[in-house]
């Protein structure tokens, strides 16, 4: 077995046992950003179907080069002029960071006759350096977002503040789950997914309710480029 399929197998086992602890089913999104299609293909060979990319241009080549039955999720910063292409390649977007963007995605999705699944990205640590919803903005805009007919709100996503160990991230993950529960109660609608947890902390994220974890370097090794 190559290192990649071995790493993938280990990560899958860790995801599965954390999922037993949380009592939820959890998906593994393999983040293939920066890795060329030949490398990503090793994970495909090991049965992986869900992949995450953060740059349109880089993803286009991989989507073309790899089997058509993979599912690509967009996890990066969204620019309006790229939304059309992103929607045509990615059925799921984890990084919808504002209501203006959600409205624009809805309009383009309607033109393309698509219904993307989206996550709203929450700036859970209210960090200056990051985009995404602040909690109050989400409370204010939720009804408007739920009214958009061409997008399907799946849940919330976060990239918590940088921490020095996984355990330190736990309160941020718990906070995102509490916010989701509050929002679902407020709207009377279910959008039950939580996209949270990366290589260093996905088990903690799962224990706090993640339904999809985004894992790159634990599978492919450290990235040379960012
Ligand atoms: C790169 C990236 C990941 C994966 O990070 P790793 O630490 O390599 O697992 C997850 N989510 C987002 C949004 C990313 O950009």
Boltz pocket constraint, residues with backbone or C-beta under 6 A from the ligand:
constraints:
  - pocket:
      binder: B
      contacts: [[A, 31], [A, 33], [A, 54], [A, 75], [A, 76], [A, 159], [A, 197], [A, 198], [A, 199], [A, 200], [A, 214], [A, 215], [A, 216], [A, 217], [A, 218]]
      max_distance: 6.0
